[in-house]
Amino acid sequence: MNQLVAERDPLPWIRLEPRRRFGRTVDPVRPEAAALVALQDALRLGVLPFAVSTRGLLVASVDEPGDEQLELLADVAMPLVWARATRDELEAAVSRTLGRPLRFGQWAVRLRCASLPAVLSALETQARSGGRIGELLVGAGTITSRDVAEILGRQQAVPFVDLLAGGLSPRPDLLSLMPEGFWRREQAVPFAQSGDRLYVAAEDPARFKRVLKRLELRTGKEVRLFACGRRDVERTLERHYRGEYLRQSREALLEASPQDSAIHLLTRRQAVFLGSALALLALGLWGATSQVLLALSIVVQAAYVALVTFKLWLVRRPTRELVERYVTQAELAALDARRLPTYTILVPLRDEAEVLMQLAQALDRLDYPHDRLDIKLLLEEDDRRTLAASRALKLPACFEIVVLPDAEPRTKPKACNYGLLHARGEYVVIYDAEDMPEPDQLKKAVAAFRMADPRVACVQAKLSYYNRLQNSLTRWFTAEYAMWFDLLLPGLQAARMPIPLGGTSNHLRVAALRQVGGWDPYNVTEDADLGIRLHKAGYRTLLINSDTYEEANAEFVNWVRQRSRWVKGYVQTWLVHMRHPGSLLRELGWRGFIGFQAMILGTPLTFLLNPVLWLVTTAWFLTAAGAIEAMFPTWVYYVGMLTMLSGNFTFAYLNMIALARRGEWDLMESAATSPLYWMLMSLAAWKGMLQLLTRPSHWEKTVHGLWRPQATRMPGAVGQGAAD
């Protein structure tokens, strides 16, 4: 208000013309403030709101404000601070601000959808971080998506229609005029027809105009365009295409690449080969027991030696090469927040009512513009407790509850595929119900993608546990994850071998993910399988320096369910990709093929064979080597004993190295006793193998929320979001 000059008039004078300041032109009139009055009223009454100060709304007037001027602004919920202006300057300011099409913020103020301070605050945020003003206002809980649609309709001279409140149900014959993907991609719904005129409601009419001619040519109809809320479009399409979405989430991969689907455990050729091999083995054991057992023993020992050697070679590579993409704080600071893309977060949930608040808090803490977050909570239709709990939270606008139809298979990958159909982001990440990602993880992923080769389709963050010290099981679990994410996976990346992804915190390019058919809904380790399929398609995975903390299983039975599913899924993945070994070799190359065999087959095979070898060792001691030595020559047995002891020592030592790299010295004792943990893993592995034969695609649910960190309430989010 430094332009206010007190004169003899009761009101101070104000200059409304733009002026140069610090090398740029500054207009004292804010268009959003001016939009509080119509152009005709401003010219007729000589009144123009022009700015906001700490004292209230600043209003310029040609004359002393009378009853008409006061009545014009009577509904403004702010004190009015009046000033005088010349008619020429006021009319010029009116022409600048109201004599051209109103902007979104101006319409929001004009329609009283949002207060002037709220719009100005959103504009300041937009100047710093970019984004669309409508999404910023929705994210702040100021307006709803229906308000956005109504404002866009006014702005673009398109009528508004409320599909849900109006009870307008689109006719199937109208939707069938174009493929389902067209309406979903363009976020539009045809809701009526009159003669040769088709009425279409779109979330963003301006964007839809790009395909308007295409629709008219395809249908032979004149299209009349309407504006409607985004949630109206999504719910209307969901109601009509629910069955089609379910079919795609279950069958997209099966239709695009049937040889990569785990819907069947074995192909006929695999079944014949396996049956023939077992028959030959049985005949050999019956006719030449000692010789066959000797041959089996030598093969097993050779496989153990090869596997130990391979993993030792693998973990030495990261010590020589910096393979992890280390995103620095300087690189994060260099990111232009205005150019950050929309990011989809998929969170598959089932029976997770207890951890919903913790999850919502963790996602709200993400350091990413919330107007560009597209968070999908994927809930099963029959999971009434979690549905009720999620709706009771009154989640912020960036959260959306997607309800999956009650249908088999009840797997995480099927849920993720369903969510992928609704994803709006350029990138997508999977988080589990109990996950707590580091706040800057999404920004690190975007930075890594932008600096990486275009063939990088996935960025994998590391996983660790927030309850690592709870008991012996969680300590062992933490040591195992440390070796997996800090040694083995970096080694695979350095060796340019396929990387079996973690089940959470894998960030993916949506276009690449859709190209390879999404996740396999019938594979219970969909993450490992996706990592192989991405590599086969020519894509690569990159590890980044970001952690996601989750809950380690602290209960034995719960842990066995989770571990047996992993082992079952690894064997399932190996069987799927080994249906055509020659093709797999050509797609992965010799290096990738060896890595696939060692990681996908070697990992579960070790767990399955360990108890057999331990049993043989025990029998040798109990029988004074009599029966065992008759079947296995002494040199073979002692080589096997040396292999087993050195292998156990090697992997226990690698656990210690991985923990040391993380600075978790308090877990060294647990790492030294890792062989006890491997005994439990063998038990879970055999359970998984038995279930593979009886229920190959059954997903055993891991119970979460058995231990939770101290949670703090999110700042102004959960429980305070605007209802849409």
Helices and strands as residue ranges (DSSP letters): E 19-21, E 24-26, H 31-34, H 39-45, E 47-53, E 56-61, H 67-72, E 80-84, H 87-98, H 104-110, H 116-129, H 133-139, H 145-155, H 172-175, H 180-186, E 188-194, E 197-202, H 205-208, G 209-211, H 212-219, E 222-227, H 230-256, G 258-260, H 268-287, H 289-320, H 329-334, G 337-339, E 343-349, G 353-355, H 356-364, G 370-372, E 373-380, H 384-392, E 399-404, H 412-421, E 427-430, E 436-437, H 441-451, E 456-465, H 472-483, I 484-488, H 489-494, E 506-509, H 510-515, H 526-536, E 540-550, H 556-577, H 581-596, I 597-601, H 602-622, H 626-631, H 634-662, G 665-667, H 668-672, H 674-694
